[in-house]
Amino acid sequence: MKKFFSVLLRIIMLLSFVGILVFVSIAFINSQNTSFEAYNYVYNNKQTLNLDETIENINNNVKIRYGARDDVYASFISVAVSDISEGIDYFLNYLALQDNITRGEQDRIIRSFDNMSNELSIVNNAYNEYMEAYKIAQEQSGAEYAAQNVIAREIYLIDRYIIFYNAESLLLKNIVEIIQDYSMEQISYEGLTYLIKTGLSEGVIREVFVGESQEDRGDIANNELANTFYEFDIRSTRFSNKDVVLNESLRTFVEDLNHLNIYSWAGNYDGYIANLTGTTKARAISAKSFFDNNF
């Protein structure tokens, strides 16, 4: 009897050991290639969003009010959204090359993408509602109620466009943060341009879109930060990664930015440096001097 229990105990221990091995093996397998899974999920699903079509529709068809020529607010957000989309594509390529990120980090990227995708669907619905309102206004020759409805739909569309922009920006930031944690100790000049554009556009949105109606919005045409954003959007291509090797000032600029919160530095410079001291503050001032002199 004692021998029976001894054999039974050994069998139980063996099964337990096998169970542990199976559990560890499954956990190990599940932890592999998570970086590529995150890359694959975002890359493949991003192709189906038709974001360029949304941007083109809003740029070509949305007016600030019935009968107006264009909508400068919609145009600004469209440029910002397009820049961030390109930034996501740029940094996404690095994600696939990372040593395996954690499952939690993969899930964070996927959740960010899903939220962005959902917000884009809302933007597209808001755009369709706007177009329907505009069609009715045309049929009624711009009757007062119809014209006011166009304004109301434009306000709602722009609000949702900004919410989408914020979701898109968060996806970019999550990808960049994870890449930096694993391998990209120093972001290249070309990578930095996308982060600067993001910081600038975030600053403009904070300054200009402060109210709940068209009348509450700031004057974006004369907004200094908006003009800086547009200038940098055009002139950032005057340098490339290869120029960093030979241009000492550009190399210092890149090194300085890699020690700073680029989004805050670009979008809220005065507020940002007010809380800095020592070397970090000196880097922020040095980077701003190069930026002002070259862009």
MODA-V166482 format. One line per field, one symbol per residue. burial: + if it has 24 or more other ideal C-beta (glycine too) atoms within 12 Angstrom, else -. A space follows every 50 residues. Layout:
# MODA-V166482
burial=???
This chain:
# MODA-V166482
burial=---------------------------------++++++-+++-++--+- +--++--++-++++++----++++++++++++++++++++++-+++-+-+ +---++-+++-++--++-++-+++-++-+++-++--+--------++-++ ++++++++++++++++++++++++++++++---+--++++++++++++++ +++++-+++----+--++-+--+-++-+++-++--+--+----+-----+ +-+++++++++++++++++--++--+------++++++-++---+
